[in-house]
Amino acid sequence: MYIFYPILRAPNCHGYTTVHNYAPNNWEIKKNYIKNINITWSDGSIWKTKQIGVLGINKSFVINERDLDFLPKNALALSSLSVNKLPAESSVLPEDIDIDMQTNLPEWRGTIGLKSSLGGNTSFQGEAYSFPSNGSLLSFSPFMQYGEHLTNYLLFLSIEKSPIFRNTKLFFLKANGSKIEAEVLVTSNHINIIKLDDLGYHRNDMMVLMTENIVGIPLFMTSYKKGIELSLEHTHPPASFAIHGNRWALHKELKNIWAKRLSLIKLDN
Amino acid sequence: MIKLLIKKLKRGIWTYRQPLSSKPRSLIEPVSDLFVWRKSDIWQTYFDLYDIGSFYSKEISKKKVSAKIIFFNRVGIKIKECKIDIEPNQKKCIEISSFIKKIDGDFGTFAIFHSNVPDNFIEQKSYLTERGFVSYKLNRSVLRHYVHGNFDAISISNNSSYLLGTSSLLKREYRLQSNLTNDDKYEFLLINYTHDHQKVTFSFVDTDTNKEIKSEHFSMNTNGCCLCKFETKGNEKIRLVISSKLVMARPFVFRYGQKKIFFDVFHG
């Protein structure tokens, strides 16, 4: 799987991603190479890639959203490192066949962050892969914060192999609820930015996110006074509620339980 | 064929009987990360607690459930445990630091064990695990700053907790893929989730010259943790390498802006 490091966008903030050309440990990868730094984006019908630099061994490079002035407005920018040159245009998400960045403990990560001109700065160590286009999403989130001057956003990041922009509904539920709190149209190969404060959630509510035919990474950002402070974290995929054994069968069971619950709620409506 | 065998043997040195996390003794025994608590005049720690088991119920569950929290100090000694009742399918944000006394120090670890392990976990021979979300406030910050858990570190049997981490045969490096720069200050907190005492070296390497500019050595008791501080100067770019016999020495990273005042927390 070829790894991408998205460059985030969010209200009153700008995104930055630092890519690193050294392995995260000394035993899974024995060779390293000078790599191309690429930015890939979709225009809705084709993937485009531009090489923005070269990264030496043991070096890091910071990519600022603000510097990517060649991107169309609202395009999802995916940075990546490649040994070989990626095609300038392609009908499927490009990948480098010879890349040697496959590690498990941990994955080869980038620093993905947001900062505001008012001082807030937040990041996490992460990476992203393309998701299958027939998948569904189930995610449980405790991240809403409440108080004066606090704003909560969902940054729903979807990457697919196809460059086409597909729309689908993202459903917001409460874990103990019996109705859909909100449904919002989201688009594949985008960062979908959704303000959460007016969706009817309260302090003890557990937010449940569901889609029927799109997968993505739900990132939650909370901002104080438009960026004086920022907090950012992603949910765990529900498969990580379990370890060992047949955890993927358990994951499927959980998704079926909630898919059934969603379909009953939709029938009621 | 021979090349493949050599490759497998080379990898086997690092992986044979060295899982990141062993299996608990029984399927009904829940698992938790060892989360980091911080408490002082400037630190508060929080945890968003919710019953994972009730998500697996076919009907919306009404059954009252609970979780046990066990606290350890920095040298790995258990200092407290408590039971928290949870409403199914709701969350409860708990101030973890309110359970800690001044005498217990200013940082340590805690684990969360859920009482509700649904039958479907047992049927699938899987173990229910709590991987977090812990959050911190510094200097009365308005926001809680979130970070998720790192490890399936610890389980519990008959009221007694036991660790699931294993030691590596060989010393290995964990290279944090994050640039330390911009005059920022850092604190790296590492936990020992193995049965063995662990010696750890934090090495700070200048990315321009590839030379080590500073190293610090720590030793950690089982269940314990260590904290290493580092401050960058000007525009120097530094990377961190952690050497130890931990299978994965992934630290919690606390970052403090100096040019612009901010606080950030993330894991490696």
Interface residues (C-beta under 8 A of the other chain):
Chain A: T18 H20 Y22 A23 P24 N25 N26 W27 E28 N58 K59 S60 V62 L105 P106 W108 R109 G110 T111 G113 G119 G120 N121 T122 S123 F124 Q125 F140 P142 F143 Q145 G147 H149 L150 K174 A175 N176 S178 R203 N204 D205 M206 F220 T222 Y224 I228 E229 L230 S231 L232 E233 H234 H236 P238 S240 F241 A242 I243 H244 G245 N246 R247 A249 L250 E253 L254 I257 W258 K260
Chain B: W14 L20 S21 K23 L27 V31 D48 Y50 I52 S54 F55 Y56 S57 K58 I60 E87 P88 N89 Q90 K91 K92 C93 N120 F121 Q124 K125 S126 Y127 L128 T129 R131 G132 F133 S135 S141 V142 L143 R144 H145 Y146 V147 H148 D152 L170 R172 E173 Y174 R175 L176 Q177 S178 N179 T207 N210 K237 R239 V247 M248 R250 R255 G257 K260 I261 F262 F263 D264 F266 H267 G268
